[in-house]
Amino acid sequence: MRPRIGLSVMLLETRREAIIGLATEGDRLGYDGFFMPEAWAYDMTVLLAEAAARTTRITLGTGILGIWNRSAATIAMAAATLHAVSGGRFVLGLGASTPQLAEGLHDTPFEPPVPRMRRMVTQIRALLRGERIPLAVTTNARALRLNVPPAPALPIHVAALGDAMTRLAGDLADAWAPFLYPWSQLATGVERLREGATRGDHPDRLPEIHPFVPAVVGDTDARAREAAAWFVSFFVTTSTVYRDSLMRQGYGKAVAAVLAANAPKFTGVVPADAEELLEQLIVYGTPPEARRRLRRWHEAGADFPVLLLRPNLTPEERALVLEAFRPMLQPA
């Protein structure tokens, strides 16, 4: 069996036709999935409905939808709708998102995310099974069910970096979807998944591993490295979530080097003494080198890596990336 590969694009991409075009090209070329994050731009459930109408075989999913953005019922309704319009090709990816998005956009307090995730997954699954929602807040109300055909087999993926959320993914999710997570640390993540599965009384049933991996392909190694460095430096300098995760995993010196190289002004540089972050986090290089680096993820235990493309690629740059991995999509 050949390895599975998915596609996504960074949330800074706001060209609607470019987003849909990536889905249709991925469908045509044989990629296995197309997953889109939602932040402060388009409603991704609507765009995925458009992608469903313009594709025929590729799996479509949210990668990810923040658990503060909607109620469990509105997420379940959107998931059931996308399941129907895609002919069963939709998967629901959920994540904790960030305090800035929850509070600064949705006007919702960012509370401890693990209990919220557990409640959301539990309620969404019940609704998709055709059951009444297990109310957790308005417990004196009459619980309702959805008036649509049930979709009990619809997969739910959970994005997680920390131990507690990863254990929850092991307990409740069909797939674990970490982002900016070192490939050499996947085995540690699997240990946390196994702990969660054991707590959930299904120690032999683990979620699949669907990491989101930034991908850069260039006509030279130097150009590819430059773009890969932009990816790493952008997320390390702008997000405490990913910075803290990498520091917990032992990359503190490399993170400090990236921060120093991008202060006081962002330069998009990763210095030589932080090279390990590029090797651990990014699939990059000329087409043969990019394929070599992607194979490391599969060999490390990734069932379905999802390649995250840079925003604002030209059609030629996008085609270079998609064609680079096409040999891996051929039957073994």
N, C-alpha and C positions, 0 to 999 in steps of 0.2 A: 504494500500500500504506500502510495506517495505521501509526503508530508502535506498537511493542510496549512494554508497561508491566508490571512485576512488583510483587509485594507482599511485605513482610516486616514483622516487628515486633521492636522492641528486645528484647535478651535479658533485660531486667528483667521482661518479661511472663511470669508464671508461672501464669496461669489457663489450664488445659488447654482448656476449652471456648472461651475467647476465641481461642486460637491456631487451633484447628480451625475455629471460626466464621469467622475471617478467610479461611481457605482456601476454605470452602464459599461464602462471599459473593463472593469473587473469582472463583470458578468460575462462579457464576450470572450475574454482571454482565459477564463477558467479559474480565477481566484475563488476561494471558498466562502468568503464572508466580507461584508461591508458594514462597519460599525462607526457610528458618529457620536461624538460628545456633544452635550448641550451646556452652554454657559450663559452668555448675555446677548446672543444674536438670534438666530432662527429657532423656532419650535421644531425640534428634530423629529418629533412624532409625525408632524405634517410632511416634512421633507422625505422621511422614510416611506410615507404613503406614496409620494410621487415616485420615489425610487422603485417601489414595488410594482407600480404600473408600467415602468420602463425597463424592467428586468424580468428574467424568466426562471433562473435557477439559483442565483447566489443567495446565501443566507444574509438577512438584514437584521441589524440590531442597534440598540442604543449603547453607546460605549463612552461615557456613561450618562445616565439620567440621575440628577441629584435627588436625594431623598427628602430635601426640604422644598423642592420646587412645586410639588403637587401632593394631594392627598393619596392615600393608598387606593381609593376608589377611582380617582381620575387616572392614575397610572394603570390600574387594571382594565379600565374601559379602553384606554389607548392601546394597551397590549392586545386585548381581545380583538379590537378593530384591525390592528396591523396583522395579527394572525390570520384574520379572515381575508383581508384584501391581498395578502402576499401568498395565499395558498399554503399557509403553515410554515413559511420561511422565516418568521420573526423570532428573535430572542430578546429578552429584556435584560439589559445591563444596568445595575444600580450602583451608586457610590455615594460616599458621604459629602462630596464636593468640598467647599471651603467656607470658613466663617464669612469671608468677604461677600461671596455670592449669596449665601443664605440671608445675611443681615443687610448687606448693601444693595441687593437687588430684590429679594423676595420679602424683605421686611419681616423676617422670621428669626427668632433667636437661635443661635447655633448651640445646641445642647450636646451632651455626650452622645456621639453618633452610634455606638454599638447597640444600645437599647432601641434607638429609633429604627435602625436597620432591621433588627429582629422583628419588631412590630410590623414594619412595612412589608417584609417578605412574607410573614405569617398571614397578614390580612390579604395581600395580593394573591397568594396561592389559594386561599379559601375562596375568594371571589372567582378566580379562574376555574376552580373546580365546580362552580355553580352553587356554592354554599353561601349562607348568610355571613356577612363580615363579622369576625369576632371583635366587638367593640372594646376599646381600651380606655377611652376618655369619656364618652357620653354613654356610659354603661346602662343607664335607665331607659335609653331610647329603644325602639323596635328595630332590630338589625335587619337590613335589606340585603338582597342579592342582585346580581346583574341580570338584566333581561336580554341576554344574548346567549348563543350556544356556548357551552363551557369549552375551555381550552386547557385541560389539566396537564397536558404534556408540554406546555410552553416552557422552554428553559429560562431560568433566572440565573444571571451571572452577578457576582458581587466583586467590586473592586476593593482591594485591601492592601495595605502596606504594613500596618502594625500587627502585633501578635494577636490581640483580642479580636480584631475584625477578621483576620485570616482564619482564626479558629471558628468564628461564626460562619464564614464561607464554607469551611469544612463540614459544618453541621447542617446548613440550610441550602447551600447553593448547588447549582449544576456545574458551574465553572468558577474558578478564581481568576480574576482579571487585574493583576498588578500592573502599574505603570512606573517607568523609570526604576526598575528593580533589577539588580545585577544578575546576569544569567548564572553566574557561579553560585548564587545564593538560593536558587530555586529549590534545592534539596532541603534547605532550612524551612522554606515556606511550606513544603510538603509535610514536614514534621508537624507544623502548626495545624495544617489541614487535617492530618491524621488525629491529632488531639481533639479537634472539633468534631470529627466524624465519630470518634469513640464516645464523646459526651452525648452525641445524638443517637447512640445505640446502633450505628451502622459502620463499624470500623473498617469493613472491607469495601465500602462504597465511598470513594473519594471524588470530589469534583475534578473536572478536567482543568488543565492549566492553560489559560489564554492570555499571556502577557501582551501588553501593548508596547511596541518597541519602535522608537524613532528610526527612520530609514532614510539614508542619503546615498544616492548613486551619482557618481561623477565620471567624466571622461578621463580624469587623472586622479591619482590618490590624493594629491595635495588639495585639489578643489573639493573633493569629497570630505576630507578631514576638516577643512575650513567650515563647511556647512554643518558637519557633525558637532564641531566645537560650539557653533552658535546654539544648537539644540541644548547641549549640556549647560552652557553658561546661562542661557535664558532661564531654564527651570531652576538652576541652583541659586541664581540671584533674585528671582522674583517669587519663589514659592518656599515658604518655611516648611511646608508639608514634605516636599521631596528632599529638601536640604536636611531636615532632621532625620528622615528615614535613612539617607545615605550615611549620616554620621553615626546613627545607631548600629549600622552594619559594618562599621570599621573604616569608613572612608573619610574620616575627619580631616586628615592632613590634605588630601586631594581637594576636598570641598573648600578648605581655607585658601588653598592656592588659587582656585578658580575665583573666589570672592576677591582676593587681593589683585588678581589680574584684571578684574572688571570694576575696580574702584579708582577714583571716585565716579568714573563714567563707564557705562556699559560698552564693552569692546567686542563681545562675542568670542573672546579668546579663552582657550584651555591651554595652560602652559605645559611644558614637557613633564614636569613633576606631578601632573594630574592626568597623565595619559591613560592610566588604568580606568578612569571613568569613561573615556571614549570606548575602550575595549569591552567594558562590562555592560554598557547601557545602550550603545548605538550599533545598528547594522549599517555599515558604510563602506565606501570604496568604489573602485571600478566594478563593473558587473561580476567578474569572477571573484573578486575579494568580498563583495557584498554577499554573494551566495555562500562563500565560505563562512562568513561571520553569522549568517542566518542559520546555517547547519549546526553551529554550536548551540543555539537555543533549542533546536529539536533534540540534539544529543543530550542536553542537560535536563530534558524532561518536559519541555514545552509541547503540549499537544497541538496547539493552534495559535502560533504567534500572529499578532495583528500589527502590520507595518504602518506606522504613523508618518505620513508625508508632511513635508514643510508646506506652509501656506503660500499662496500666490505663485505657484509654479507655472511656467509657460507650458503650452501643450507639448512642446518638444522635451522639456525637462520631465514632465509627468510620464511621457512615453518611454523615456530612458529608464526610469525607475521600474515601470511595469514590465517592460521587456527584459530587464535584467534578471528578474526572478521567474520568468516564464519557463525556462528549462526545468525548474523544480516542480512545475505543475503537470508535467507529463507523467503518464502512468509508469510505475517502476517496472 
